[in-house]
Amino acid sequence: MATKESIARKLAAALKPGKAPASQPAEAKADHATPLLDARKANKEATPEMLQQAAKDNLFLHFTRHSPFQTGDMPIITRAEGHHFWDQNGKKYFDGISSLFSVNAGHGRARLAEAAAKQMKQLDYFPIWAHAHAPAIELAERVLSYAPRSLNRVFFTTGGGEANETAWKLAKQYFKMTGKPTKHKVLTRAIAYHGTSHGALSLTGIPAMKKMYEPLVPSTFRVPNTNWYRAQDDFETEEDFALWAANRVEEMILFEDPDTVAAFFFEPVQNSGGCFTAPKSYFKRIREICDKYDVLLVADETIDGFGRIGTMFASEFYDIEPDMLVCAKGITSAYAPLGALLLSERLFEPFKDGKNIFAHGYTFAGHPVSCAVALENLDIFDEEDLVGNVRRNSPAFRKTLEKLNDLPIVGDVRGEGYFFAIELVRDKKTKETFNDEESERLLRQFLSHDLYDSGLYCRSDDRGDPVVQLAPPLTIGPKEFDELEQILRKSLTKASEIFELM
Ligand SMILES: Cc1ncc(COP(=O)(O)O)c(C=O)c1O
């Protein structure tokens, strides 16, 4: 499978010794210049140039190559409204990926700011450590009302990675407390991303993202994902392939010994690799396998949750009854940080009596301001029927993007709801992918810049094979689908020409 090969290639390339330039002896900053603070004290506005320089001097951006900022500007975003945002130069962009798969209700919702201000005035902060507060109580009930029936308790976090971390720790403790102390291992899927802390990164199935941080937490094992596009040659139907993929979970449980396996983590629609979907039969089979070996099923809906797939939770869309469900991002439409782990009562049972505690928590988890914002955000979801909007318009979105199939570089258009990936190939017939050097040129040197220059912010990525991904705010409709298609068409046509594809 090309996917496996490209991962192996990337790993080998990245492990070459001496690849990174030897670091110069660090030159300490002469002083801590504070032009922004000085301007603030003088009641003056910082100029764009001052901001740019201070950004370059002081910030360490996440997941970012800093080399372009030696010569060029760091993009600085100044405001946002609806499905658009603007940069420091006043240039307007279509937010084709809801900033980070997060701003589901769209930007600029004044009422979310008002909800935050109201909550801050009432109760600015109190931890949910041995105390509760109304916003967390109300939000827990509200979120559970959308969840599969199997789930009836909420452990708040501040994001998706923490919720995955929490799920794994809870699984380990649960089995220790219920007479199966050797159950601790977890299975996850190839190329899946589950976060960056040591535990969550250990769950992540992207070798190139992990190697600098090894050794990681032991006892995680990878099973195949449901990349149907790359599997089609070997199977007659997607159902056959999905059954094969699900059965690999059973195989891995048996390889590792069911007495040692605690949980299986998966995304209903897997983001990394490019929106891998699966038929309902896959999830049904997974559930059967987990039941058979008493392995907990954990749905990571960090991206999929809150309408992205066309139902409040993707688990509803695919009839999944998980033992735990991770959510974050869209819960507040990213207006405030929040994540949550939803769990079945069975997992809470051992903590009800006696002296047992779950010795785990986060200062800002379930922050009252974030919970108040989440409640208001979910009111917007209801009032504007955002989830219905996705359900009604998703087929039209897919159809519009499928028009791109006439371009030689487009191998596959896949996804669900308002979450789509376009896989780029060298050869449409053979599905030959780009090698690493080509992929670098295609995605990082050309496409991401060209799309951004054309006013579209989306994701070009090759954690698996090269894809362009879209996950726009849930507010948009057919007019915006056309706009997206036209911008993509121009850039992908140019990319086809650069690689002389016919
Ligand atoms: C599926 C999935 N799980 C976990 C995470 C980590 O979430 P966070 O960055 O909130 O920790 C992400 C982030 O994008 C994600 O997509």
The ligand as a Tripos MOL2 file, in Angstrom:
@<TRIPOS>MOLECULE
LIG
   16    16     1     0     0
SMALL
NO_CHARGES

@<TRIPOS>ATOM
      1 C1         -8.8490   13.4800   16.4600 C.3       1 LIG1
      2 C2         -8.0980   14.3890   17.3700 C.ar      1 LIG1
      3 N1         -7.8390   13.9980   18.6200 N.ar      1 LIG1
      4 C3         -7.1720   14.7900   19.4790 C.ar      1 LIG1
      5 C4         -6.7350   16.0360   19.0940 C.ar      1 LIG1
      6 C5         -5.9890   16.8900   20.0670 C.3       1 LIG1
      7 O1         -6.8080   17.9090   20.5060 O.3       1 LIG1
      8 P1         -6.1970   19.1630   21.3080 P.3       1 LIG1
      9 O2         -5.3130   19.8910   20.3540 O.co2     1 LIG1
     10 O3         -7.4170   19.9250   21.7240 O.co2     1 LIG1
     11 O4         -5.4650   18.5950   22.4730 O.co2     1 LIG1
     12 C6         -7.0060   16.4950   17.8060 C.ar      1 LIG1
     13 C7         -6.5710   17.8340   17.3850 C.2       1 LIG1
     14 O5         -6.7450   18.2530   16.2680 O.2       1 LIG1
     15 C8         -7.6960   15.6470   16.9080 C.ar      1 LIG1
     16 O6         -7.9530   16.0220   15.6580 O.3       1 LIG1
@<TRIPOS>BOND
     1     1     2 1
     2     2     3 ar
     3     2    15 ar
     4     3     4 ar
     5     4     5 ar
     6     5     6 1
     7     5    12 ar
     8     6     7 1
     9     7     8 1
    10     8     9 2
    11     8    10 1
    12     8    11 1
    13    12    13 1
    14    12    15 ar
    15    13    14 2
    16    15    16 1
@<TRIPOS>SUBSTRUCTURE
     1 LIG1         1 GROUP 0 **** ****
